[in-house]
Amino acid sequence: MGINFSKRSQSKGAEKKVHPCEIYEGLDRHANKGPLRIPVQESVLKEWFADYNEKRDVILKLPTGEGKTLIGLLILQSKINQGKGSSLYICPSKYLADQVRAQADEFGIHHCSLDENGLPEDFVNGEKILITHAHTLFNGRSKFFGVGQDSVEVDNIILDDAHSCIEIIKSSCKLQIPRSSECYVELLNLFSESLNRQGAGTFADISNESKSAILAVPYWDWQDKEQEVVSILSKYNRNRDKSVWFSWDLLKDNMAHCIAVFSGGEVEISPRILPVEKFGAFANASHRVFMSATISNDSFFIRDLGLAKEVIESPLSFNKKWSGEKMVLIPSLVDGSLTREEVINWVGGWRNTGFGVVAITPSDWHTKIWSKLGATLVNTDNLIAEVSKLRQGVFSNPLVMAAKYDGVDLPDNMCRVLVIDSLPINDTTTEKYIESCIPNSTFSKIKTAQTIEQGLGRAVRGEKDYCVVLMLGSDLVKQIRYRGSRNYLSAQTRKQIDVGLELAKYAREDKKGNQSYIDMISSVAAQCLNRDESWKTFYSESMDDIELEDTSQLIADELLISERQAECYYIEGRYDDAASKLQTLIDRNSEALSAHEKGWYLQEMSRYLYAKNRVEGMALQVNAHRTNKMLFLPPDGYQVTKIDIKAHERIENIRKRLSKYDDFDDLLVYMDDVFSSLVFGVKSDRFEGAIDEMGKLLGFNTERPDKSWKAGPDNLWAIKDGQYIFIECKSEVLLTRAEITKDETGQFNNNIAWFKRFYPGANVSYTIIIPTKKVKSNTGFNESVFVLRERGLKNLVRNARAFVVGFKGSDLKSLSNEMIDRSIKQHKLTADTFLDEYFEQTTMMP
């Protein structure tokens, strides 16, 4: 028994400190952990205690590296000391949860963890903070926190990196049934007739297991067959099919309000509104803090989690314009020769740099070029080991990781060169479907901006941290160059990209005559890495001019708030109110919404009304499809509209298209994104979209019949009065393909029949884009067919790009007919010679 110090203390029975700043002063911290950061951490904690302590929901927004983790831990410790019950700290991943535990130990904050015995008593009794990861709570079979009526009570919750946690909640609340499951087969058979009507060619690709082929079940067929769906899924839940079992209890009573999307690899069934109420520990907590970096748009908190608008309008934050230093370099804007491949070949060969070099790509496919150059591929298995090497100062070669835009912190020397390689992509089947219906929508702009922002935040983790950021890929450059997309980024990131655009201009101006563009980029990067004082001054002065005003947030808020409210009305059976809500949304934002978005909202309205009156619902669906041809084709009541082109219209089309651009570089950035998509190996939807865009660039009137009318060829160009090019695309086949198969000729012949039905007597050239010109011997085409192979495609793309480049230095607003006509002929793009120049005749295999 030791000395009884309590009876000798002057403050016998002193109460626990409840103010987080005072709590911090009493912690047994590691020696290297000094006082709270002033003014950021101290100011935020004081404001929370004074103004947010009693509020139910709080959004805490601070720049990366400003100490949000410690703030969150102190908030929960304050709640414990106030006697306000159990406190839960949730991270997006196990890896990040381990990092938070380590920080808690360093600061002397008591915590506990989950084990096989269930929830720790110290947590349940409100004595220690439980630190865990999102999957343990947001799980349809959570053994720790329960689901629905079996949910345990939790009083206080911190959701760290809340935007990432939302994605985890989404993943937990949907069914992803792989093709290998018999459940997939039964569901596909149930909807086969309906899906086939929505796209015979795409349905054939799904049947042939093409993972990029995607079709959604029309809402009318989904509503009509709800009972059959529930019966099938219930059977596989009973049989413990993992793809159904884990999420079944979350969705089983909400199936009517789900969307189902098939691909050749899986069927994804997702709720239109997340059933967060099923996670009672989260839904019923009395104090919830959502922590995020200064990402510009928080509208998803409203749409996905049901937070009140007032919560996102008054976040807890610290008024600091910017923090940390990022030198954003966009090589392709310095010179067109600095393509993605060129820069990767340069950076990928770096060795023993003395600092970390990390590339983030959108997919495993994008990492292949890095791996061939000797970069280390980082995945779940080796993430901890490779990050540990960086921490220890081992920088032997670049690291490349796919889709790791969040969850990996690389401060200081761990990453001095960060490569954001290509535009982040929507990775779920449902998101890909929505993107195909409303390309470049407000929804996708917000999400893409958030992902880019998260990626940029990996390397600069504090006020004095610095990093060179290389942004590669024509798709990414196009996204960040245009202000309409850039506005969804935070003010700090927008300004950093603006500085990057200036650096590209200055690099062109200051390059020496015999200096290569790669050397120029290297020299500029060295100015940041070697801490050049003139660069540091230029950066600080530029960042101090940040403009904080932003109207994109207001528009996005209204869209997502109205979407959620309309869906809630629909679930409540208030069908007219639901439709009226979206009609008001369209009316109020008529100028801001694209035709694709207006059509999408009309389709949602028709879904609401169909539940009440099928005739009324289908009438509106006809209007929705007329507005946006990418949407569901109604069973009847529509007419196929033909495209054509009149004499001299081609040159006028070209002039109108080019005159939309104020700056030639903007035009080239946009078109290079199109041209980069026109290679074999690119996903079919993107490739076909690029063929359509190139046709428009060349002045033709174009259409994607398979998209618009769910039948016919992938692409159709009207190139001359009464003359057409019919195009079938097979971009995803291997370059080593030896022959055109029977399935492909059969599909092609069906599309020929469609064209003859709707374009009787037209002068048409039937073509297919595929690496081989040989047709399998036991099959054949019903008409003479021409092939665009790899060499012809490259020549066409090269000449089309040269056609665009030929207008550099000209006033795009006042191009003459003669100049455009001369350029068409010069680059071998005339309608009369087009086929002979690039296509070959098919031949039969012996």
C-alpha positions in Angstrom: 0.0 0.0 0.0 1.5 3.3 -1.1 1.2 6.8 0.3 -2.3 8.3 0.4 -1.7 11.5 -1.6 -5.4 12.4 -1.9 -5.8 13.2 1.8 -2.7 15.4 1.6 -3.8 17.3 -1.5 -5.1 20.9 -1.1 -7.8 20.2 -3.7 -9.4 17.2 -2.1 -12.0 15.6 -4.3 -11.4 17.9 -7.2 -13.8 17.4 -10.1 -12.5 16.1 -13.5 -11.7 18.8 -16.0 -14.4 19.0 -18.7 -13.0 21.8 -21.0 -10.9 20.0 -23.7 -8.1 22.5 -23.4 -7.8 22.0 -19.7 -8.0 18.2 -20.2 -5.0 18.4 -22.6 -2.9 20.3 -20.0 -3.4 17.4 -17.5 -2.5 14.5 -19.9 0.6 12.4 -19.4 1.9 13.2 -22.9 5.1 12.0 -24.5 7.9 14.4 -24.1 7.8 15.5 -27.8 4.1 16.5 -27.5 4.0 20.2 -26.7 1.1 22.5 -26.0 -1.9 22.7 -28.3 -1.4 24.4 -31.6 -2.2 28.0 -31.2 -4.5 29.3 -32.5 -6.0 26.4 -34.6 -6.5 23.6 -32.1 -7.1 25.8 -29.1 -9.5 28.1 -30.9 -11.6 25.2 -32.3 -11.8 23.4 -29.0 -12.9 26.5 -27.2 -15.5 27.2 -29.8 -16.8 23.6 -29.7 -17.1 23.7 -25.9 -18.9 27.1 -25.9 -21.2 26.8 -29.0 -21.4 23.1 -30.2 -21.1 21.0 -27.1 -24.9 20.6 -26.8 -25.7 20.3 -30.5 -26.5 16.9 -31.9 -24.7 17.2 -35.2 -21.5 19.1 -35.8 -19.3 19.2 -39.0 -15.7 19.9 -38.1 -13.7 21.1 -41.1 -9.9 21.8 -40.9 -7.1 21.7 -43.5 -5.1 18.5 -43.7 -2.4 18.3 -41.0 -4.0 20.8 -38.6 -4.5 18.2 -35.8 -8.1 17.0 -36.3 -7.4 13.7 -34.7 -6.3 15.2 -31.4 -9.3 17.6 -31.4 -11.7 14.6 -31.9 -10.1 12.7 -29.1 -10.3 15.6 -26.7 -14.0 16.2 -27.6 -14.8 12.7 -26.7 -12.7 12.8 -23.6 -14.6 16.0 -22.6 -17.9 14.1 -23.1 -16.6 11.3 -20.8 -15.5 13.8 -18.2 -18.9 15.5 -18.4 -20.5 12.1 -17.6 -22.3 12.2 -21.0 -22.0 8.5 -21.7 -20.1 6.2 -24.1 -17.7 7.7 -26.7 -16.9 6.1 -30.0 -14.1 7.2 -32.4 -14.7 5.7 -35.9 -12.0 5.7 -38.7 -12.5 4.6 -42.3 -10.0 1.7 -42.1 -8.2 -0.6 -39.6 -4.9 1.1 -40.7 -6.2 4.5 -39.7 -7.7 3.2 -36.5 -4.2 1.9 -35.5 -2.8 5.3 -36.3 -5.4 7.0 -34.0 -4.6 4.6 -31.2 -0.9 5.4 -31.5 -1.7 9.1 -31.3 -3.9 8.6 -28.3 -1.1 6.7 -26.6 1.4 9.5 -27.4 -0.9 12.1 -25.9 -1.9 10.0 -22.9 -5.5 9.7 -23.7 -7.1 6.5 -22.4 -8.8 4.3 -24.9 -9.9 0.7 -25.6 -10.4 -1.6 -28.5 -12.8 -4.3 -29.7 -12.0 -7.9 -29.1 -13.8 -11.2 -29.4 -15.5 -10.7 -26.1 -17.6 -7.9 -27.4 -17.8 -4.2 -26.4 -15.3 -3.4 -23.6 -16.9 -2.5 -20.2 -14.8 0.7 -20.0 -16.5 1.9 -23.2 -20.0 0.8 -22.2 -19.6 2.5 -18.8 -18.5 5.8 -20.4 -15.0 5.6 -19.0 -12.7 5.2 -22.1 -12.9 6.1 -25.8 -13.4 3.1 -28.1 -11.4 3.5 -31.2 -12.4 1.3 -34.2 -13.1 1.3 -37.9 -16.3 1.9 -39.9 -16.9 -1.7 -40.9 -17.5 -2.8 -37.3 -20.5 -0.4 -37.0 -21.8 0.0 -40.5 -22.3 -3.7 -41.1 -25.6 -5.5 -41.8 -24.4 -8.3 -39.4 -22.5 -6.2 -36.9 -21.9 -8.5 -33.9 -20.6 -5.5 -31.8 -23.1 -2.8 -32.3 -26.1 -4.7 -33.7 -28.6 -3.7 -36.3 -32.2 -2.3 -36.1 -33.9 -3.0 -32.8 -30.9 -5.0 -31.7 -28.6 -1.9 -31.9 -26.7 -0.9 -28.8 -26.8 2.6 -27.4 -23.9 4.9 -28.1 -23.9 8.5 -26.8 -21.1 10.3 -28.6 -19.5 9.5 -32.0 -16.7 11.0 -33.9 -16.7 10.1 -37.6 -13.2 10.7 -38.9 -12.7 11.4 -42.6 -16.5 11.4 -42.8 -16.7 11.5 -46.6 -14.8 8.3 -46.8 -17.0 6.8 -44.1 -20.1 7.6 -46.2 -18.6 5.5 -49.0 -18.2 2.6 -46.6 -21.8 3.0 -45.4 -22.9 2.9 -49.1 -20.9 -0.2 -49.7 -22.5 -1.9 -46.6 -26.0 -1.0 -47.6 -26.1 -2.7 -51.0 -26.1 -6.1 -52.5 -23.2 -7.0 -54.9 -24.1 -10.4 -56.3 -21.3 -11.8 -58.5 -22.0 -13.7 -61.7 -20.7 -16.8 -60.2 -23.7 -16.9 -57.8 -26.8 -18.7 -58.9 -28.7 -15.8 -57.5 -27.3 -13.6 -60.3 -28.5 -16.1 -62.8 -32.0 -16.2 -61.4 -32.3 -12.4 -61.3 -30.9 -12.0 -64.8 -33.4 -14.5 -66.1 -36.2 -12.7 -64.3 -35.4 -9.4 -66.1 -33.8 -10.7 -69.3 -36.7 -9.6 -71.6 -36.8 -6.1 -70.1 -33.1 -5.7 -70.2 -32.9 -6.9 -73.8 -35.5 -4.2 -74.8 -33.2 -1.6 -73.1 -30.3 -2.6 -75.3 -30.0 -5.8 -77.3 -26.3 -5.4 -78.0 -25.5 -4.4 -74.4 -27.6 -7.3 -73.1 -25.7 -9.7 -75.4 -22.4 -8.3 -74.0 -23.7 -8.9 -70.4 -24.6 -12.4 -71.4 -21.1 -12.9 -72.7 -19.7 -11.7 -69.3 -18.4 -8.2 -70.4 -17.8 -6.4 -67.1 -18.0 -3.0 -68.8 -21.5 -3.7 -70.3 -24.1 -2.1 -68.0 -27.9 -2.0 -68.0 -30.2 -0.9 -65.2 -33.6 -2.6 -64.7 -36.3 -0.1 -65.7 -38.2 1.1 -62.6 -41.6 -0.2 -63.9 -40.3 -3.7 -64.3 -38.6 -3.5 -60.9 -41.8 -2.4 -59.2 -43.9 -4.9 -61.0 -41.7 -7.9 -60.0 -40.8 -6.8 -56.5 -42.3 -9.9 -54.9 -40.3 -12.2 -57.2 -37.1 -10.3 -56.4 -37.7 -10.6 -52.7 -38.5 -14.3 -53.0 -35.2 -15.0 -54.8 -33.1 -12.9 -52.5 -34.7 -14.4 -49.4 -33.9 -17.9 -50.6 -30.2 -17.1 -51.0 -30.1 -15.2 -47.7 -31.5 -18.4 -46.1 -28.7 -20.4 -47.8 -26.1 -17.9 -46.4 -25.0 -16.6 -49.8 -22.5 -14.0 -48.6 -23.3 -11.5 -51.3 -26.9 -11.4 -50.0 -26.6 -12.4 -46.3 -24.5 -9.5 -45.0 -26.9 -6.7 -46.3 -30.2 -8.5 -46.4 -31.6 -7.2 -43.1 -30.8 -3.6 -44.2 -32.8 -3.9 -47.5 -35.4 -6.6 -47.2 -38.3 -4.3 -46.3 -37.1 -1.5 -48.7 -36.6 -3.4 -51.9 -39.2 -1.3 -53.8 -37.0 1.7 -53.3 -33.9 0.2 -54.6 -32.2 0.4 -58.1 -30.7 -2.7 -59.7 -27.9 -2.5 -62.3 -26.5 -5.5 -64.1 -23.1 -5.8 -65.6 -21.4 -8.9 -67.1 -19.7 -9.4 -63.8 -22.3 -8.7 -61.1 -25.7 -7.2 -60.3 -25.7 -4.4 -57.8 -28.9 -3.6 -55.9 -28.6 -0.2 -54.0 -31.1 1.8 -51.9 -31.9 5.2 -53.3 -31.7 6.5 -49.7 -29.3 4.9 -47.2 -31.1 3.1 -44.4 -28.9 4.8 -41.7 -31.7 4.4 -39.2 -30.9 0.6 -39.2 -27.5 1.5 -37.6 -29.1 2.5 -34.3 -25.8 3.1 -32.5 -25.1 5.9 -35.1 -28.6 7.1 -35.8 -29.6 7.6 -32.2 -26.4 9.0 -30.8 -26.9 12.3 -28.9 -23.7 14.0 -30.2 -22.2 13.3 -33.6 -19.1 15.0 -35.0 -18.3 14.6 -38.7 -14.7 15.5 -39.3 -13.3 16.3 -42.8 -10.6 18.3 -44.5 -11.7 21.6 -46.1 -13.5 19.9 -49.0 -15.7 22.5 -50.6 -19.0 20.7 -50.8 -20.7 19.0 -47.8 -24.1 18.4 -49.6 -23.6 14.6 -49.4 -24.1 14.9 -45.6 -27.6 16.0 -46.3 -28.5 13.6 -49.1 -26.8 10.5 -47.7 -26.9 10.9 -43.9 -30.0 13.1 -43.6 -28.2 16.0 -41.8 -30.1 19.3 -41.5 -29.1 22.0 -43.9 -28.3 24.3 -40.9 -25.5 21.8 -39.9 -23.5 22.2 -43.1 -24.1 25.9 -43.2 -22.4 26.4 -39.8 -19.5 24.0 -39.6 -16.9 24.2 -36.8 -13.8 25.4 -38.5 -10.9 27.8 -38.2 -10.7 30.8 -40.6 -7.4 30.1 -42.3 -7.0 30.7 -46.0 -4.4 28.1 -46.7 -1.9 25.7 -45.1 1.1 23.9 -46.5 2.8 24.3 -49.9 1.9 22.4 -53.1 3.7 23.2 -56.4 1.1 21.9 -58.9 2.8 21.1 -62.3 0.7 20.1 -65.3 3.3 19.0 -67.9 0.9 18.6 -70.8 0.1 22.3 -70.6 3.7 23.2 -70.7 3.9 21.3 -74.0 1.8 18.8 -75.8 4.7 16.4 -76.1 4.7 15.9 -72.3 2.0 13.2 -72.5 1.1 11.0 -69.5 3.2 8.2 -70.9 6.2 10.5 -71.5 6.2 11.8 -67.9 5.6 8.4 -66.4 8.6 7.0 -68.4 10.6 9.9 -66.8 9.4 9.7 -63.2 9.1 5.9 -63.2 12.9 5.5 -63.7 13.9 7.6 -60.7 15.9 5.7 -58.1 17.3 6.5 -54.6 15.9 10.1 -54.8 16.4 10.9 -51.1 12.7 11.5 -50.7 9.4 9.7 -51.3 7.9 9.6 -54.8 4.3 8.3 -54.8 1.8 7.9 -57.7 -1.9 7.5 -57.2 -3.9 6.0 -60.1 -7.6 5.4 -60.5 -7.4 1.7 -61.2 -5.1 -1.3 -61.3 -5.0 -1.0 -65.1 -3.4 2.4 -64.8 -0.6 1.0 -62.5 0.7 -1.4 -65.2 2.9 1.2 -67.0 4.4 2.2 -63.6 5.1 -1.4 -62.6 6.9 -2.1 -65.9 9.3 0.7 -65.1 10.1 -0.7 -61.7 7.8 1.2 -59.4 6.6 -0.7 -56.4 2.9 -1.6 -56.5 1.3 -0.9 -53.1 -1.9 -2.8 -52.2 -3.6 -3.9 -49.0 -1.1 -6.7 -48.4 2.0 -4.6 -48.4 0.7 -1.1 -47.5 1.9 -1.0 -43.9 5.3 -2.4 -44.9 5.9 0.1 -47.7 4.7 3.1 -45.7 7.0 2.0 -42.9 10.0 2.0 -45.3 9.1 5.6 -46.3 9.0 6.6 -42.6 12.4 5.0 -42.1 13.9 6.9 -45.1 14.0 4.1 -47.6 13.4 5.7 -51.0 14.8 3.2 -53.5 12.1 3.6 -56.2 8.7 5.2 -56.7 5.5 3.7 -55.2 2.3 3.4 -57.1 -1.1 2.7 -55.6 -4.5 2.3 -57.1 -7.4 4.4 -55.8 -5.7 5.2 -52.5 -7.0 8.8 -52.5 -7.5 8.7 -48.7 -6.4 6.9 -45.7 -2.6 7.0 -46.3 -0.7 9.9 -44.7 2.7 10.7 -46.2 4.1 13.8 -44.4 7.4 15.5 -44.9 10.1 13.5 -46.6 7.9 10.5 -47.0 6.5 12.1 -50.1 8.0 15.1 -51.8 6.8 14.3 -55.3 3.2 13.2 -55.6 1.8 12.1 -59.0 -2.0 12.2 -59.5 -2.2 10.0 -62.6 -5.4 10.4 -64.5 -8.9 11.3 -63.4 -10.5 9.3 -60.6 -13.2 7.0 -61.9 -16.6 5.9 -60.5 -15.9 2.4 -59.4 -19.3 1.0 -58.5 -21.7 -0.4 -61.1 -24.5 1.9 -60.1 -22.3 5.0 -60.3 -21.1 4.0 -63.7 -24.7 3.7 -64.9 -25.7 7.1 -63.5 -22.6 8.7 -65.1 -23.6 7.2 -68.5 -27.0 8.7 -68.1 -25.9 12.2 -66.9 -22.3 12.6 -67.9 -20.5 15.5 -66.1 -23.4 16.0 -63.8 -23.3 18.1 -60.6 -23.2 14.8 -58.6 -20.1 13.5 -60.5 -18.4 16.9 -60.4 -18.7 17.0 -56.6 -17.6 13.5 -56.1 -14.7 13.8 -58.5 -13.6 17.0 -56.9 -13.7 15.4 -53.4 -11.6 12.5 -54.6 -9.0 14.8 -56.3 -8.9 16.9 -53.1 -8.4 13.8 -50.9 -5.5 12.6 -53.2 -3.8 16.0 -53.1 -4.0 15.9 -49.3 -1.9 12.7 -49.0 1.5 14.4 -49.1 1.2 17.8 -47.4 0.2 17.1 -43.8 1.1 20.3 -42.0 1.6 24.1 -42.3 5.3 23.8 -43.1 5.1 20.7 -45.3 5.7 21.0 -49.0 5.4 18.8 -52.1 5.6 18.9 -55.9 2.3 17.5 -57.4 2.4 16.3 -61.0 -1.0 16.0 -62.6 -1.2 13.7 -65.6 -3.7 12.4 -68.0 -5.8 14.4 -70.5 -9.0 13.5 -68.6 -7.7 14.9 -65.3 -6.2 18.0 -67.0 -9.6 18.7 -68.7 -11.4 18.4 -65.4 -9.1 20.8 -63.5 -8.7 23.3 -66.3 -12.3 24.2 -66.7 -13.7 26.5 -64.0 -17.1 24.9 -64.2 -15.5 21.7 -62.7 -12.9 23.4 -60.6 -15.5 25.4 -58.6 -16.4 22.2 -56.7 -12.9 22.1 -55.2 -12.0 24.1 -52.0 -10.8 27.6 -52.4 -7.3 26.5 -51.4 -7.1 23.8 -54.0 -8.6 26.0 -56.7 -5.9 28.6 -56.1 -3.2 25.9 -56.1 -4.4 24.8 -59.5 -4.6 28.4 -60.8 -1.0 28.8 -59.7 -0.2 25.5 -61.6 -1.8 26.9 -64.7 0.4 30.0 -64.4 3.5 27.9 -63.9 2.8 26.1 -67.2 2.6 29.5 -68.9 5.8 30.8 -67.3 7.7 27.5 -68.1 6.9 28.0 -71.8 8.0 31.6 -71.7 11.2 31.1 -69.8 12.4 27.8 -71.4 15.9 28.2 -73.0 16.2 27.5 -76.7 18.1 24.3 -76.4 16.4 23.1 -73.2 14.1 20.1 -73.4 10.6 20.4 -71.9 11.4 17.6 -69.5 14.4 19.4 -68.3 12.4 22.6 -67.8 9.8 20.7 -65.7 12.6 19.2 -63.7 14.2 22.6 -63.1 10.9 24.0 -61.9 10.3 21.1 -59.6 13.8 21.5 -58.2 12.9 25.1 -57.2 10.3 23.7 -54.7 12.4 20.7 -53.6 15.5 22.8 -53.0 13.5 25.5 -51.2 14.1 28.3 -53.6 13.3 31.5 -51.8 11.8 33.2 -54.9 9.4 30.3 -55.4 8.4 30.4 -51.7 7.7 34.1 -51.9 5.7 33.8 -55.2 3.6 30.9 -53.7 2.8 32.8 -50.5 1.8 35.9 -52.3 -0.3 33.9 -54.7 -2.1 32.0 -52.0 -2.8 35.1 -50.0 -5.0 36.2 -52.9 -7.5 33.3 -52.4 -11.1 34.2 -53.2 -13.4 32.5 -50.8 -16.6 33.3 -52.5 -18.3 30.2 -54.0 -21.8 29.8 -55.5 -21.5 26.2 -56.6 -22.1 25.0 -53.0 -25.5 26.7 -53.0 -26.6 25.1 -56.3 -25.4 21.7 -55.2 -27.1 22.0 -51.8 -30.5 22.7 -53.5 -30.1 19.8 -55.9 -29.2 17.2 -53.3 -31.6 18.5 -50.6 -34.5 18.4 -53.2 -33.5 14.9 -54.4 -33.6 13.6 -50.8 -36.8 15.3 -49.9 -38.5 14.0 -53.1 -37.4 10.5 -52.4 -38.6 10.7 -48.8 -42.0 11.9 -50.1 -42.1 8.9 -52.5 -41.3 6.4 -49.7 -44.1 7.9 -47.6 -46.5 7.4 -50.5 -46.8 11.1 -51.3 -46.3 10.6 -55.1 -47.6 14.0 -56.3 -45.5 15.9 -53.7 -42.4 13.9 -54.7 -42.9 14.8 -58.4 -43.8 18.4 -57.6 -40.6 18.8 -55.6 -38.4 17.8 -58.6 -40.5 19.9 -61.0 -39.8 22.9 -58.8 -36.1 22.0 -58.8 -36.1 22.0 -62.6 -37.9 25.3 -62.8 -35.6 27.1 -60.3 -32.4 25.8 -61.9 -33.4 25.7 -65.6 -30.3 27.6 -66.8 -27.8 25.7 -64.6 -29.1 22.2 -65.4 -28.0 20.4 -68.5 -30.5 18.6 -70.8 -29.2 15.3 -69.4 -29.9 16.4 -65.9 -33.4 17.7 -66.7 -34.2 14.4 -68.4 -32.9 12.5 -65.4 -35.2 14.4 -63.0 -38.1 13.9 -65.4 -37.4 10.2 -65.3 -37.4 10.3 -61.5 -40.7 12.1 -61.6 -42.2 9.5 -63.9 -41.0 6.8 -61.5 -42.9 8.5 -58.6 -46.1 8.9 -60.7 -45.9 5.4 -62.1 -46.5 4.0 -58.6 -49.8 5.9 -58.5 -50.9 5.9 -62.2 -49.1 3.8 -64.7 -50.4 5.7 -67.7 -49.4 9.1 -66.3 -46.0 7.7 -65.4 -45.3 6.3 -68.8 -46.4 9.5 -70.5 -43.8 11.4 -68.6 -41.1 8.7 -69.3 -41.6 9.4 -73.0 -40.8 13.1 -72.4 -37.8 12.1 -70.2 -36.3 10.0 -73.0 -37.0 12.7 -75.5 -35.0 15.1 -73.3 -32.2 12.6 -72.6 -31.8 9.7 -75.0 -29.5 7.9 -72.5 -32.4 7.1 -70.2 -34.9 4.2 -70.1 -36.6 3.6 -73.4 -40.4 3.5 -72.7 -42.2 0.4 -73.9 -44.2 2.4 -76.4 -45.3 6.0 -77.3 -41.9 7.1 -78.8 -40.7 7.7 -82.3 -37.2 7.2 -83.6 -35.9 10.5 -84.9 -33.4 10.3 -87.8 -30.3 12.4 -88.1 -29.2 13.9 -91.4 -26.9 16.7 -92.7 -27.6 19.4 -95.3 -25.3 20.8 -97.9 -22.7 23.2 -96.4 -23.9 22.3 -92.9 -20.6 20.5 -92.1 -18.5 23.6 -92.3 -21.0 25.6 -90.2 -21.0 22.8 -87.6 -17.2 23.0 -87.3 -17.2 26.8 -87.0 -19.8 26.7 -84.2 -18.0 24.0 -82.3 -14.6 25.8 -82.4 -16.1 29.2 -81.7 -17.3 27.9 -78.3 -13.7 28.1 -77.0 -12.2 31.5 -76.0 -8.7 30.0 -75.8 -7.1 27.5 -78.2 -5.4 25.6 -75.3 -8.8 25.0 -73.8 -9.9 23.5 -77.1 -6.8 21.3 -77.4 -7.1 20.0 -73.8 -10.7 19.0 -74.4 -10.0 17.3 -77.7 -6.8 15.6 -76.5 -9.0 13.9 -73.9 -11.2 12.7 -76.7 -8.2 11.5 -78.8 -6.6 9.7 -75.9 -9.7 7.6 -75.6 -9.5 6.4 -79.1 -7.2 3.4 -78.6 -7.9 -0.3 -78.3 -8.2 -1.3 -74.7 -10.4 1.6 -73.6 -13.8 0.8 -72.1 -16.5 0.6 -74.7 -18.7 3.4 -73.4 -15.9 5.9 -73.2 -14.6 4.8 -76.7 -18.0 5.1 -78.3 -18.4 8.5 -76.7 -15.1 9.6 -78.1 -16.1 8.4 -81.6 -19.2 10.5 -81.3 -17.2 13.6 -80.2 -14.7 13.2 -83.0 -17.5 13.0 -85.5 -18.9 16.2 -84.2 -15.5 17.8 -84.3 -15.2 16.9 -87.9 -18.6 18.6 -88.6 -20.7 15.6 -89.0 -24.1 15.1 -87.4 -23.8 12.1 -85.1 -25.8 9.8 -82.9 -25.3 6.8 -80.7 -28.3 4.7 -81.6 -27.5 1.8 -79.2 -27.6 4.4 -76.4 -30.5 6.5 -77.7 -32.8 3.8 -79.1 -31.5 0.7 -77.4 -30.9 -0.8 -80.9 -28.8 -0.2 -83.9 -25.1 0.5 -84.2 -22.9 2.0 -81.5 -22.3 5.1 -83.6 -23.8 6.7 -86.7 -22.4 9.6 -88.6 -24.4 11.6 -91.2 -21.4 12.8 -93.3 -23.1 14.2 -96.5 -26.6 14.7 -97.7 -28.2 11.2 -97.7 -24.8 9.5 -96.9 -24.0 7.8 -93.6 -21.2 5.9 -91.9 -22.5 3.1 -89.7 -20.0 2.2 -87.0 -19.8 -0.8 -84.7 -17.1 -0.5 -82.0 -15.1 -3.4 -80.5 -12.5 -1.4 -78.5 -12.1 -3.9 -75.7 -10.9 -6.9 -77.7 -7.3 -7.9 -77.7 -5.0 -6.5 -80.5 -4.0 -10.1 -81.1 -7.6 -11.1 -82.0 -7.4 -13.2 -85.2 -10.9 -13.1 -86.4 -14.4 -11.5 -86.2 -16.6 -14.1 -84.5 -20.1 -15.4 -85.3 -21.6 -13.6 -82.3 -20.2 -10.3 -83.6 -21.4 -10.7 -87.1 -24.8 -11.8 -85.8 -25.1 -8.7 -83.7 -23.9 -6.6 -86.6 -26.5 -8.0 -89.0 -29.3 -7.3 -86.5 -28.1 -3.7 -86.4 -28.0 -3.5 -90.2 -31.7 -4.5 -90.2 -32.5 -1.7 -87.7 -30.7 0.8 -89.9 -32.6 -0.3 -93.0 -35.9 -0.1 -91.2 -35.4 3.5 -90.1 -33.2 4.8 -92.9 -34.7 3.1 -96.0 -32.8 3.8 -99.2 -30.0 5.7 -97.5 -26.5 5.5 -98.9 -24.5 3.9 -96.1 -21.0 2.5 -95.4 -21.1 -0.3 -92.9 -18.0 -0.3 -90.7 -16.5 -2.0 -87.6 -13.6 -0.8 -85.5 -11.7 -4.0 -84.5 -8.0 -5.1 -84.8 -8.7 -7.8 -87.4 -10.2 -7.7 -90.8 -10.7 -11.5 -91.1 -14.2 -13.0 -90.7 -14.6 -16.5 -89.3 -15.4 -19.0 -92.0 -18.7 -20.3 -90.7 -20.3 -16.9 -90.4 -20.5 -13.6 -92.4 -22.0 -10.2 -92.8 -25.2 -9.5 -94.8 -23.6 -6.5 -96.4 -20.2 -5.4 -97.5 -18.4 -4.3 -94.4 -15.2 -2.2 -93.9 -12.8 -2.4 -90.9 -10.9 0.3 -89.0 -7.9 -1.4 -87.6 -5.2 -0.1 -85.3 -3.1 1.5 -88.0 -6.1 3.2 -89.6 -7.4 4.4 -86.2 -4.0 5.9 -85.4 -3.9 7.7 -88.7 -7.4 9.0 -88.3 -6.7 10.3 -84.8 -3.4 11.8 -85.9 -5.0 13.7 -88.8 -8.0 14.8 -86.7 -5.6 16.2 -84.1 -3.5 17.9 -86.7 -6.8 19.4 -88.1 -7.4 21.0 -84.7 -3.8 22.1 -84.2 -4.0 23.8 -87.6 -6.2 26.5 -86.1 -3.7 27.5 -83.4 -3.0 31.2 -83.7 -6.3 31.8 -85.5 -9.3 33.6 -84.0 -11.6 30.8 -83.3 -14.6 33.1 -83.3 -14.1 34.2 -86.9 -12.8 31.2 -89.0 -13.6 31.5 -92.7 -15.4 28.8 -94.8 -12.4 28.7 -97.1 -9.9 28.1 -94.2 -12.0 25.3 -92.7 -12.6 23.7 -96.1 -8.9 23.9 -97.0 -7.9 22.3 -93.7 -10.4 19.4 -94.2 -8.8 18.6 -97.5 -5.3 19.1 -96.3 -5.8 16.6 -93.5 -7.5 14.0 -95.6 -10.9 14.3 -93.9 -13.3 14.8 -96.8 -16.5 12.9 -96.8 -15.8 11.5 -100.3 -12.4 10.0 -99.4 -12.9 9.2 -95.7 -13.6 5.5 -96.1 -10.8 4.8 -98.6 -8.3 6.7 -96.5 -8.6 4.8 -93.2 -10.7 1.6 -93.7 -10.0 -1.8 -95.2 -12.3 -4.4 -96.7 -13.1 -7.5 -94.6 -11.9 -10.9 -95.8 -13.2 -14.4 -95.1 -11.0 -16.9 -93.3 -10.2 -19.9 -95.4 
